[in-house]
Amino acid sequence: MSNDLKQRIMSRVQEDVIAIEAALRKNLDAHLPIVSDVAGHILFSGGKRLRPLLMVLSARLCGYDGGREIFFSTIFEYLHTATLLHDDLVDGAGLRRGRAAAHSVWGNEVAVLVGDFLLARSLTIASETGMTDVIKVIAGITENMSQGEIHQLTRKKNLDLTEAEYLEIIRRKTAVLMEGACRVGALISGAAKDRASALGAYGYHLGIAFQMADDLLDYTADTAVLGKAVGADLREGKLTLPVIRALSAAGERDRETMARIITDENFSVDDFNTLVRLLVSLGGIEDTKAEAEFHVTAAKTALSIFADSSDRSTLEDIADYALSRKH
Amino acid sequence: MSNDLKQRIMSRVQEDVIAIEAALRKNLDAHLPIVSDVAGHILFSGGKRLRPLLMVLSARLCGYDGGREIFFSTIFEYLHTATLLHDDLVDGAGLRRGRAAAHSVWGNEVAVLVGDFLLARSLTIASETGMTDVIKVIAGITENMSQGEIHQLTRKKNLDLTEAEYLEIIRRKTAVLMEGACRVGALISGAAKDRASALGAYGYHLGIAFQMADDLLDYTADTAVLGKAVGADLREGKLTLPVIRALSAAGERDRETMARIITDENFSVDDFNTLVRLLVSLGGIEDTKAEAEFHVTAAKTALSIFADSSDRSTLEDIADYALSRKH
């Protein structure tokens, strides 16, 4: 069913994705070839363009007919890519979408500065909307994302991380950007407040479900399909919901085993497999799936104030796909 | 005369500086204590608040009476501080204003993310102006600064760096921010175009003079007064105007001596002193002073369309101070 869903979404958004790709190249507007190279390395490495699509679909659902939705949608891919460049540095990640991360090819300095450049490009394009409310959304996204990353960093390998803290971190890190993309789609359409709020709620729940699915994949996918190393979160000391739920259900002995593996930076493949077995047997995997499903449903429900349409149904499919995807 | 000048400026701007300091604390609005700590470490380490002051004085010169100039002026200190956090990482600098650089205390990750947070705060405050023209200025500053830094990075230790390239780099890295601060002062006042352009020109020339003076100090100051290591530019492979001019005047033998020292990452104190002697004897120091003086005069001349006033005279004094300062 996952493949059917993907095909259906792709057939509906294919034209938009092609237009978004072209706009991403056109709007980059760098003065130095190295900036285009570094930005291009990560921008054109097979991203799904989910965030620009969310903005485009949201705008259409609100009846936008200004003709600039593809142009404006690049805001969210540039912003997303900027944070990837800064986060890869933070994560010390060696692989991103199956390619060497930019910082390991060009160095930390260039990766950070090209990230700044992309952030600034997204802002320049946002200013073209002529709406300071749009700017406020962009600024809020960046404030949240940086603080979410820092929060996660400061709680590395900390077994006391609560579920509430985890939710706060993924809200800031992931959900706020999708929420913002949907909300800006409504804003540029001059949509009524309840419609902007509904789309914001859709984006928020989609983002939470998307991140939970991502956190699951880190324990259940394999490296070739995922395009980055499985177990990367654990290696970086990031505690995610599968682990938090399993820890809370664990008896003393299982908890000790888990604690040993989580705090050991050089855990072995056997250790990792032991941990995954515990996440399964203690319900961490199932619980996380259930939570993600809850947010998928909430996302779709938020759209119920809109009349049936092809755009609404595509957004619903995207919510379902968040959970069924393999990478 | 330098001390008199400094005293005169300080006595005129003291109240504003105190108000700016308070606003910088109030507007920070971080959710995590570590963000306040890191941002505070660099924000409250004795900065001169030159950029916010430029905006405040420019606004007043244009008759601004909206009462929010101090609030808006924090945009430029947050932006400046964000770039310091990212540039210190880039420069690998160990000292900043006589204190350990943030990245060497909290790590690269946190320094980058707090930089992002400050950038976002400056943007949120800019959005409060309700003017997308202001946002465009902020976005343009960030596009320019990141590309200026990258340009400099890619030309490290390259003896072929031309004077035109050097000017392009310092324009993007330093002058565009001061130009932007002055221009925004005019924009929020609803000033006529010629006044905004005049203040922009003032800020641009001030920025160029300021950076040239900075580049001179790297060869002529001593570490204790400067608050960072003398010769740091050279150690990082940055070729600045004193070196470019000296190289172009040098005979074959002096050029070889200079090339050896410039390309040697571990040059000795003797090497450094030899280089400084050559910069003096070949006219690199004097030429750079003369160029900086030219831009100081151009900055002051740009203000001639404004009637005499205390604010105009403070801006003129600041231009003179750019060149006479010791750190």
Interface residues (C-beta under 8 A of the other chain):
Chain A: A30 H31 L32 I34 V35 H86 L89 V90 N108 E109 V110 V112 L113 V114 D116 F117 L119 A120 R121 L123 T124 A126 S127 E128 T129 G130 M131 T132 I135 K136 I138 A139 G140 I141 T142 E143 M145 S146 Q147 E149 I150 H151 L153 T154
Chain B: A30 H31 L32 I34 V35 T83 H86 L89 V90 N108 E109 V110 V112 L113 V114 D116 F117 L119 A120 R121 L123 T124 A126 S127 E128 T129 G130 M131 T132 I135 K136 I138 A139 G140 I141 T142 E143 M145 S146 Q147 E149 I150 H151 L153 T154
